[in-house]
Each structure stands twice: as structure tokens, then as C-alpha cells.
Amino acid sequence: MKNLKFKFQVKVPGTSANLGSGFDLLGMAFRIYNDFHFEFGNASEFSRKVKGFEEAPFSDRDDLVLESYKKYFSEFLSGNDPIPYRILMDLNLPMKGGLGSSASAVVAGFSAGRFVQEKFFPEIPLPSEAEFLYKLALLEGHPDNTTPAYLGGFVFSYFADEKLYYFKRKFPKTIDCFFFLPNFETETNHSRKILPDKYSVEDTIFNMSRMATWWEFLDSGKPGLLQRALEDRIHTPYRMNSEFPLLPLVEKAKEKLIGISLSGSGPAVVGYARRKDSKRLEKVLQSLCDRFTAEKGIRCRLLRLEPDTVGVRTAFRKIS
């Protein structure tokens, strides 16, 4: 084992969770990536570097790659010490921005753990894909980011009977997604605390009907159904309230789009448009962003992102 040395790369797509009515259930992967480059066998202790930074923009306590890597050992390699690594992170997802940056780190660390098991502990059977995905999703407590990040595509997933159930679908190519990315952060834990403890029967039925509409939209691609599917009474009204800094921009952009959804707990917002209108709309939306930045002093980027249908990519090579 001591002579084994590897470089291992994990490329994880960004994700948008909830998608309106699918609170904690729906998520979709997009073609924007965090890249994690591990080196095993040459390190006596854990070390990390982040591309573009002198020091990592997060503390040891917030290193979710390392935390999830060690969690893999406790779950599947109990009794064995985690093998130290060096890591270079190339982070393109905004941290705490609503594009699944935390999930990407968790997926990377867990994937690295499985790679180490395969190469350094071949005598111990690898977990099944189902068990791997279940334990992976438990790390965040809800599967709507980690599952699409790993599998790619549009994914409906939930926990039941100590298992993860998931269904992957294709998102219609007739629709484009625009992301409004402001330069402030949202803490998911804080964002969850503002949600009510209980919901009325009326609001619950409302969201159930919109969730069902998602499947009709995925089959037909009809924009009117998408507009209805994005409606939500469970989390959006509480998070995207009158104090939400991006609200003035969102309200104006909404008039030009099929609909919008808060990406995860925010602050990013996704706008949905017909692909045939996208070129014209991109200029209009960019103009709205520029005007919002000038008036409010909050910088906001606009990105048009394609869905990612592949999910996590890995590669490795032996080194001397």
C-alpha cells in the first residue's frame, strides 16, 4: 500500500435545487463545474490549495471535502485511518450562492473516499451505487443537490425506508435557463429557520398539484405548464420576501420570462425562457442587471447555463 501513488480528479456540476414547487425533492445539474484534484501517496498530512487564492476562502471547520472524505471512511472503511491527500480546488461555483457549491464538495470528498477504497483497500467490498447515493445524500440531510450533482439531469429524489429513491428525467431542449448571481451569500441553515413549522392543507395541496404539473411539462415541453409548475407556497414566499435584496430585479425580469425559481435557498435566481427567444432576452436581462447594479450597488452576474446530463466525472492516473 505504501508504494501506491495516484492523482485523482473529480469534476462536479453545479445544481439548482427545489425548482419552485419541489422543496427538498427536485434538483437539476448545470454545465458549470467545481474541479477537485487529489494526490494520494505523497502526503503525510492533509493539505489544500484553492486556485486563485493565497489561502483557502474557508476555514478547516468548513472544509466539506475533507469532512465528507472522513465520513466515507467511518461509513465504509470503519477501523481504517483516512489516507492523507493533497488537493487543488478549482472553484467556479459561487460559495453559498445557491448553485450547489456545498454539494459539489461533499460529492468530491465521498467520491475520493470510494476511489481510495478501490485502490488501497481492494479486499473490502465497495458499497453498492444505491448505498453510496443514500449515504451521500444524508450528509446534507436532503438529496436535491447531491443526487443531481452525482447523476446529472433533472432528478426527483426522496428518502423512504432508509433508502434513497430517485427518478432522472430529461429537461426539454426548448427551454433555456438564465441565472441571476448576486455577490452576496445565503446561509442554508439560516434560510431554513425562517420557514414555518406547519403548513395549511390548502398550501400543501397547492404544491402537490404543481409538483404533478412538472411531470406533464417534462413530457410535453409546454411553457404554460412550466409556468404553473414553478409556483410555490412552501419556501419561496418566505425566502424571497420583501427584504430579499434581489427582489426589485426579479420582479422586472419576471415580466420577460416564463417564470422564475429561487435556486436552492438563494440568493441565486433562475429565469426560464423559450430557447427561440433567448438571444433577444439575454440582452434585455443583462440590461436589467446593469441597471440594478447601478441603482442598488449590488453586483449581479447573468449566466445562461445548459443542463448537464452526465453528472460527476472522474479520472485517475498512477504516479511515481
C-alpha positions as CSV (number, residue, x, y, z in Angstrom):
1,M,0.0,0.0,0.0
2,K,2.9,2.4,0.8
3,N,4.2,2.4,-2.7
4,L,0.8,3.3,-4.3
5,K,0.6,6.8,-5.6
6,F,-2.3,8.3,-7.6
7,K,-3.7,11.5,-9.0
8,F,-7.4,11.6,-8.9
9,Q,-9.7,14.2,-10.4
10,V,-13.4,14.8,-9.6
11,K,-15.4,17.3,-11.7
12,V,-18.8,18.1,-10.2
13,P,-21.5,20.1,-11.9
14,G,-23.4,22.9,-10.2
15,T,-27.0,22.3,-9.3
16,S,-30.2,24.2,-8.7
17,A,-32.5,22.7,-6.1
18,N,-36.2,22.9,-5.3
19,L,-37.2,24.4,-8.7
20,G,-40.2,26.1,-7.3
21,S,-42.7,23.6,-6.0
22,G,-40.2,20.7,-5.4
23,F,-38.9,21.8,-2.0
24,D,-36.2,19.3,-0.9
25,L,-37.2,17.0,-3.7
26,L,-36.3,18.4,-7.1
27,G,-32.9,19.4,-8.5
28,M,-31.2,19.8,-11.8
29,A,-27.5,19.8,-12.8
30,F,-25.9,22.5,-15.0
31,R,-22.8,23.0,-17.1
32,I,-20.7,24.9,-14.6
33,Y,-18.2,22.9,-12.5
34,N,-16.0,22.7,-9.5
35,D,-12.9,20.7,-10.1
36,F,-11.0,18.8,-7.4
37,H,-7.5,17.4,-8.0
38,F,-6.4,15.0,-5.3
39,E,-2.9,13.4,-4.9
40,F,-2.6,10.3,-2.8
41,G,0.5,8.5,-1.6
42,N,2.8,11.6,-1.4
43,A,1.4,13.3,1.6
44,S,1.9,12.6,5.4
45,E,-0.8,15.1,6.3
46,F,-3.8,16.7,4.6
47,S,-3.2,19.9,2.7
48,R,-5.2,22.0,0.3
49,K,-4.9,24.9,-2.1
50,V,-7.6,26.8,-3.9
51,K,-6.8,28.2,-7.4
52,G,-6.7,32.0,-7.4
53,F,-6.3,32.3,-3.6
54,E,-3.2,32.6,-1.4
55,E,-5.2,30.9,1.4
56,A,-8.4,28.9,1.1
57,P,-11.5,31.1,1.3
58,F,-12.9,28.9,4.1
59,S,-11.8,27.5,7.5
60,D,-10.7,24.0,8.4
61,R,-14.1,23.6,10.0
62,D,-15.9,24.5,6.7
63,D,-13.8,22.1,4.6
64,L,-16.6,19.9,3.4
65,V,-14.4,17.9,1.0
66,L,-12.3,16.7,4.0
67,E,-15.3,16.2,6.2
68,S,-17.2,14.0,3.6
69,Y,-14.0,12.1,2.8
70,K,-13.6,11.2,6.5
71,K,-17.3,10.4,6.7
72,Y,-16.8,7.9,3.9
73,F,-14.2,6.1,6.0
74,S,-16.4,6.0,9.0
75,E,-19.3,4.6,6.9
76,F,-17.5,2.1,4.7
77,L,-13.9,1.7,6.0
78,S,-14.5,1.7,9.7
79,G,-11.3,0.9,11.6
80,N,-9.0,2.3,8.9
81,D,-7.4,5.7,9.2
82,P,-8.1,8.1,6.3
83,I,-5.2,8.3,3.9
84,P,-3.9,11.9,3.7
85,Y,-4.1,13.8,0.5
86,R,-3.0,17.0,-1.2
87,I,-5.8,18.8,-3.1
88,L,-6.0,21.6,-5.5
89,M,-9.6,23.0,-5.9
90,D,-10.7,25.0,-8.9
91,L,-13.9,26.5,-7.7
92,N,-16.3,28.1,-10.3
93,L,-19.5,27.8,-8.3
94,P,-20.2,30.8,-6.0
95,M,-19.9,29.8,-2.4
96,K,-23.2,29.9,-0.5
97,G,-24.7,31.2,-3.7
98,G,-27.4,28.7,-4.5
99,L,-25.6,26.7,-7.1
100,G,-24.7,23.6,-5.0
101,S,-21.2,24.5,-4.0
102,S,-21.5,22.6,-0.8
103,A,-22.9,19.6,-2.5
104,S,-20.1,19.6,-5.0
105,A,-17.6,19.5,-2.1
106,V,-19.5,16.6,-0.5
107,V,-19.7,14.7,-3.7
108,A,-15.9,15.2,-4.3
109,G,-14.9,14.0,-0.9
110,F,-17.2,11.0,-0.9
111,S,-16.0,10.1,-4.5
112,A,-12.4,10.4,-3.3
113,G,-13.2,8.0,-0.4
114,R,-14.6,5.4,-2.8
115,F,-11.5,5.7,-5.1
116,V,-9.2,5.2,-2.1
117,Q,-11.2,2.1,-1.0
118,E,-10.9,0.7,-4.5
119,K,-7.2,1.3,-4.9
120,F,-5.8,1.0,-1.3
121,F,-8.3,-1.4,0.3
122,P,-9.3,-3.8,-2.5
123,E,-10.1,-6.6,-0.1
124,I,-13.1,-4.6,1.3
125,P,-16.2,-4.8,-0.9
126,L,-17.3,-1.4,-2.4
127,P,-20.7,-0.1,-1.4
128,S,-23.5,-0.5,-4.0
129,E,-24.4,2.5,-6.0
130,A,-27.7,2.7,-4.1
131,E,-26.0,2.7,-0.7
132,F,-23.4,5.2,-1.9
133,L,-26.0,7.7,-3.1
134,Y,-28.1,7.2,0.1
135,K,-25.2,7.9,2.4
136,L,-24.1,10.7,0.2
137,A,-27.5,12.4,0.3
138,L,-27.6,12.0,4.1
139,L,-24.6,14.2,4.5
140,E,-26.6,17.2,3.5
141,G,-29.9,15.9,5.0
142,H,-31.8,16.3,1.8
143,P,-31.0,14.8,-1.6
144,D,-32.0,17.6,-4.0
145,N,-28.4,18.8,-4.7
146,T,-26.1,15.8,-4.2
147,T,-28.2,13.4,-6.3
148,P,-28.4,15.6,-9.5
149,A,-24.8,16.6,-8.9
150,Y,-23.7,13.0,-9.0
151,L,-26.2,11.7,-11.6
152,G,-26.7,14.8,-13.8
153,G,-30.0,15.7,-15.4
154,F,-33.3,16.7,-13.8
155,V,-33.8,14.5,-10.7
156,F,-36.7,13.8,-8.3
157,S,-35.4,12.1,-5.1
158,Y,-36.5,11.4,-1.6
159,F,-35.8,9.2,1.4
160,A,-38.0,6.3,2.4
161,D,-37.4,3.0,4.3
162,E,-33.8,4.0,4.9
163,K,-33.2,4.2,1.2
164,L,-32.9,6.9,-1.4
165,Y,-35.5,6.8,-4.2
166,Y,-34.7,8.8,-7.3
167,F,-36.0,9.3,-10.9
168,K,-33.9,11.0,-13.5
169,R,-35.6,12.8,-16.5
170,K,-34.5,14.9,-19.4
171,F,-35.2,18.7,-19.4
172,P,-36.9,19.9,-22.6
173,K,-34.4,21.5,-25.0
174,T,-36.9,24.1,-26.0
175,I,-36.3,26.0,-22.7
176,D,-33.2,28.0,-21.6
177,C,-32.2,28.8,-18.1
178,F,-30.7,32.2,-17.0
179,F,-29.1,32.5,-13.6
180,F,-29.0,35.8,-11.7
181,L,-26.0,35.6,-9.5
182,P,-25.6,38.4,-6.9
183,N,-22.4,39.0,-5.0
184,F,-23.8,38.2,-1.6
185,E,-24.2,34.9,0.2
186,T,-27.0,33.0,1.9
187,E,-26.6,30.5,4.7
188,T,-28.8,27.5,4.0
189,N,-29.3,26.7,7.7
190,H,-30.4,30.3,8.5
191,S,-32.6,30.3,5.4
192,R,-34.4,27.1,6.6
193,K,-35.0,28.6,10.0
194,I,-37.4,31.3,8.6
195,L,-39.7,28.6,7.2
196,P,-42.9,27.8,9.1
197,D,-43.1,24.6,11.2
198,K,-46.5,23.8,9.8
199,Y,-48.4,24.3,6.5
200,S,-52.1,24.5,5.8
201,V,-53.9,21.8,3.9
202,E,-54.6,24.3,1.2
203,D,-50.9,25.2,0.7
204,T,-49.9,21.5,0.8
205,I,-52.4,20.6,-1.9
206,F,-51.3,23.6,-4.0
207,N,-47.7,22.4,-4.0
208,M,-48.7,18.8,-4.7
209,S,-50.6,19.9,-7.8
210,R,-47.6,22.0,-9.0
211,M,-45.3,19.0,-8.5
212,A,-47.6,16.9,-10.6
213,T,-47.5,19.6,-13.3
214,W,-43.7,19.3,-13.5
215,W,-44.1,15.8,-15.0
216,E,-46.6,17.0,-17.6
217,F,-44.2,19.7,-18.6
218,L,-41.3,17.3,-18.9
219,D,-43.4,15.2,-21.2
220,S,-44.8,18.0,-23.3
221,G,-42.4,20.9,-23.1
222,K,-45.3,23.3,-23.0
223,P,-44.2,26.6,-21.5
224,G,-47.6,27.3,-19.9
225,L,-47.2,24.1,-17.8
226,L,-43.7,25.2,-16.7
227,Q,-45.1,28.5,-15.5
228,R,-47.6,26.6,-13.3
229,A,-45.0,24.0,-12.1
230,L,-42.8,26.8,-10.8
231,E,-45.4,28.2,-8.5
232,D,-44.7,27.6,-4.8
233,R,-46.2,28.2,-1.3
234,I,-43.8,26.2,0.8
235,H,-40.5,28.1,0.7
236,T,-40.3,30.8,-1.9
237,P,-42.7,33.3,-0.3
238,Y,-40.7,33.1,2.9
239,R,-37.2,33.4,1.4
240,M,-38.0,35.7,-1.5
241,N,-39.8,38.2,0.7
242,S,-39.9,42.0,0.7
243,E,-36.5,42.1,2.3
244,F,-34.8,39.9,-0.4
245,P,-32.2,42.2,-1.9
246,L,-32.7,40.9,-5.4
247,L,-36.5,41.3,-5.4
248,P,-36.6,44.5,-7.5
249,L,-34.6,42.9,-10.2
250,V,-36.5,39.6,-10.1
251,E,-39.9,41.4,-10.4
252,K,-38.8,43.2,-13.5
253,A,-37.2,40.2,-15.1
254,K,-40.2,38.0,-14.3
255,E,-42.3,40.1,-16.8
256,K,-40.0,38.9,-19.6
257,L,-39.7,35.3,-18.6
258,I,-41.9,32.2,-18.5
259,G,-41.2,32.0,-14.8
260,I,-38.5,32.1,-12.1
261,S,-37.4,29.9,-9.2
262,L,-35.1,30.6,-6.2
263,S,-32.1,28.4,-6.7
264,G,-31.9,26.3,-3.5
265,S,-32.1,28.7,-0.6
266,G,-30.7,31.5,-2.8
267,P,-29.5,34.1,-3.3
268,A,-29.2,32.9,-7.0
269,V,-32.5,33.0,-9.0
270,V,-33.2,31.0,-12.1
271,G,-35.2,32.5,-15.0
272,Y,-36.8,30.2,-17.6
273,A,-37.3,31.3,-21.3
274,R,-38.2,29.8,-24.6
275,R,-35.0,29.0,-26.4
276,K,-36.1,30.7,-29.6
277,D,-36.3,34.0,-27.5
278,S,-33.1,33.6,-25.6
279,K,-30.7,35.7,-27.7
280,R,-33.0,38.7,-27.6
281,L,-33.9,38.2,-24.0
282,E,-30.2,37.8,-22.9
283,K,-29.6,41.5,-23.9
284,V,-32.7,42.7,-22.1
285,L,-31.9,40.8,-18.9
286,Q,-28.3,41.9,-18.9
287,S,-29.5,45.5,-19.2
288,L,-31.8,44.9,-16.2
289,C,-28.9,43.5,-14.2
290,D,-26.6,46.5,-15.1
291,R,-29.3,49.0,-14.1
292,F,-30.0,47.1,-10.9
293,T,-26.3,47.2,-10.0
294,A,-26.1,50.9,-10.7
295,E,-29.1,51.7,-8.7
296,K,-28.7,49.3,-5.7
297,G,-24.9,48.9,-5.6
298,I,-25.3,45.1,-5.7
299,R,-23.3,43.5,-8.4
300,C,-25.3,40.8,-10.2
301,R,-24.0,38.5,-13.0
302,L,-26.2,37.0,-15.6
303,L,-25.3,33.5,-16.9
304,R,-27.1,31.3,-19.4
305,L,-26.4,27.7,-18.4
306,E,-27.2,24.4,-20.2
307,P,-28.4,21.4,-18.2
308,D,-25.7,18.8,-17.5
309,T,-26.9,15.3,-18.2
310,V,-23.8,13.4,-17.2
311,G,-23.2,14.3,-13.6
312,V,-19.9,13.7,-11.8
313,R,-16.8,12.9,-13.9
314,T,-13.7,11.2,-12.5
315,A,-10.3,10.4,-13.9
316,F,-7.1,9.0,-12.3
317,R,-3.5,8.0,-13.1
318,K,-0.7,6.3,-11.3
319,I,2.3,8.5,-10.5
320,S,5.8,7.6,-9.4
